[in-house]
Amino acid sequence: MKKVILIDVDDVVCENHFHKLVNEFYALNGKPLLKTLEGLPANYEEIIFEKPDEQKAFDDYYLSHDSYRDLKTIDGSIEAIRELSKNNDVFFVTSCIHGHREGEFARQYVDKFNWILENLPFIPPKHFIATNIKSMFKADVIIDDRLKNLEGDYKTKILFTSFHNKKYTNKELEGAGVVRANSWKEILGLLT
């Protein structure tokens, strides 16, 4: 019997789009680039600019650019998802809105959907679900980089290591019924 596997996109299948967008904006405005993701807010709303007009300018830039254009995949993700999709029903369940800015959902949805179509053409387009409330789904497996997204009716909960979730200890994860994976090779080891 096929398993139902839910997979997040950002920081699980593709690199962090927000980091890329912030650096593009900083480069245009003569600011030093962020070399690493460490210290970068996990949520877009948390970035703080020194002047209110800088925040507005970044908001405008964020909403007017395809943040998924030329975004790289995480090592091994495409091959592992291809392997998992051979004997399982794989769905992408991912957020497309993080704040309340007009137009954000439509922009992110189209950009992310097109990225998935281009990079994972073997997954049917009807297997793409955009939502911020992942706990409403029932599945055999969920793979996500946010611990809160692993709350729900899932037999196997996998937290994919990202810059913002390294703070969770193995004891904390074990208590939540979650296993950590640092790579797609580890995920395949857990699921195959």
C-alpha positions in Angstrom: 0.0 0.0 0.0 1.3 3.4 -0.9 2.2 5.9 1.8 1.1 9.5 1.7 4.1 11.7 2.2 3.8 15.5 2.7 6.9 17.6 2.0 7.5 21.2 2.7 9.4 23.2 0.0 11.3 26.1 1.5 14.5 25.0 3.4 13.6 21.4 2.7 13.7 21.0 -1.1 15.1 24.4 -2.1 17.5 26.7 -0.5 16.2 29.7 1.5 14.6 32.1 -0.9 14.4 34.8 1.7 18.2 34.9 2.2 18.6 35.3 -1.6 16.1 38.1 -1.8 17.5 40.0 1.2 21.0 39.9 -0.4 19.7 41.1 -3.7 18.0 44.0 -2.0 21.1 44.8 0.1 23.3 44.7 -3.0 21.0 47.3 -4.8 21.1 49.5 -1.7 24.9 49.3 -1.0 24.5 47.3 2.2 26.8 44.4 3.2 25.6 41.0 2.1 24.5 38.4 4.6 27.2 35.7 4.3 25.3 33.0 6.2 21.8 32.3 7.3 22.8 32.4 11.0 21.0 35.3 12.7 18.6 35.7 9.8 15.0 35.8 11.1 13.0 32.6 10.3 10.1 34.7 9.3 10.1 37.5 6.8 8.2 39.9 9.2 10.9 39.7 11.7 13.6 41.5 9.7 14.1 45.0 11.1 15.4 47.9 9.1 16.9 51.0 10.6 14.5 53.3 8.9 10.7 52.8 8.1 11.2 53.7 4.5 13.8 50.9 4.1 11.1 48.4 5.4 8.6 49.7 2.8 11.2 49.6 0.1 12.0 46.0 1.0 8.3 45.1 1.1 7.9 46.5 -2.4 11.0 44.7 -3.7 9.8 41.4 -2.1 6.4 41.6 -3.7 7.7 42.6 -7.1 10.4 39.9 -7.6 10.3 36.2 -8.2 12.1 34.9 -5.1 12.3 31.4 -6.6 14.0 32.4 -9.8 17.3 30.6 -10.1 16.9 29.1 -6.6 19.1 26.0 -6.0 17.8 22.7 -4.8 19.0 21.2 -1.5 21.6 18.5 -2.2 20.0 15.2 -3.0 16.4 16.4 -2.7 15.3 15.9 -6.3 16.7 12.4 -6.5 15.3 11.4 -3.1 11.8 12.7 -4.0 11.9 10.9 -7.3 12.8 7.7 -5.5 10.0 8.2 -2.9 7.5 9.1 -5.5 7.9 5.7 -7.3 6.0 3.8 -4.6 4.3 6.6 -2.6 1.9 9.5 -3.1 4.1 12.6 -2.6 2.4 16.0 -2.0 4.0 19.4 -1.5 2.3 21.2 1.4 3.8 24.6 1.7 3.1 28.1 3.0 2.7 31.0 0.5 1.8 33.8 2.8 3.7 35.0 5.9 2.2 38.4 6.6 -0.7 40.4 5.5 0.7 42.3 2.6 -1.7 42.6 -0.4 -0.6 40.4 -3.3 1.8 38.3 -1.3 -0.1 35.0 -1.6 -0.6 35.2 -5.3 3.0 36.2 -6.0 4.5 33.4 -3.8 2.0 30.8 -5.0 2.8 31.4 -8.7 6.6 31.6 -8.1 6.7 28.5 -6.0 4.3 26.5 -8.2 6.4 27.3 -11.3 9.6 26.3 -9.4 8.1 22.9 -8.5 6.9 22.3 -12.1 10.4 23.1 -13.4 12.4 21.2 -10.9 10.1 18.3 -10.0 8.2 17.6 -13.3 7.6 14.0 -12.2 5.2 15.2 -9.4 1.7 15.8 -10.7 0.7 19.5 -10.4 -2.5 18.5 -8.5 -0.1 17.3 -5.7 0.8 20.9 -4.7 -1.1 22.3 -1.7 -0.6 25.9 -0.5 -1.6 26.4 3.2 -0.2 27.7 6.4 -2.2 25.1 8.4 -0.6 21.8 7.7 -2.1 20.1 10.8 -5.4 19.7 8.9 -4.0 16.9 6.8 -3.6 13.2 7.7 -0.6 11.4 6.3 1.9 8.7 6.9 4.9 11.0 6.7 5.5 14.7 6.9 8.9 16.4 6.3 9.2 20.0 7.3 11.8 22.4 8.7 9.4 23.9 11.3 8.6 22.0 14.4 5.1 23.6 14.7 4.2 22.2 11.2 4.8 18.7 12.5 1.9 18.8 14.9 -0.9 16.7 13.5 -2.0 13.2 12.6 1.2 11.8 11.1 2.8 8.4 11.7 6.3 9.7 10.9 7.4 13.3 11.6 10.7 14.4 10.2 12.3 17.7 11.0 14.7 18.7 8.2 17.6 20.6 9.7 17.7 24.3 8.9 19.4 27.3 10.3 16.5 28.2 12.5 15.7 24.8 14.0 19.2 23.8 15.3 18.2 24.9 18.7 15.9 21.9 19.3 17.6 19.1 21.2 17.2 15.4 20.4 15.4 15.0 23.7 12.9 17.8 22.8 12.3 16.2 19.4 11.9 12.7 20.8 9.3 14.1 23.3 7.3 15.5 20.3 7.6 12.2 18.4 9.9 13.8 15.8 13.1 12.6 14.3 15.7 15.0 12.8 17.2 14.5 9.4 20.3 16.5 8.3 20.1 15.4 4.6 18.0 13.7 2.0 20.2 10.7 2.3 19.1 10.3 5.9 15.5 10.7 4.9 15.8 7.9 2.4 17.4 5.8 5.1 14.4 6.5 7.4 11.7 5.8 4.7 13.1 3.1 2.5 
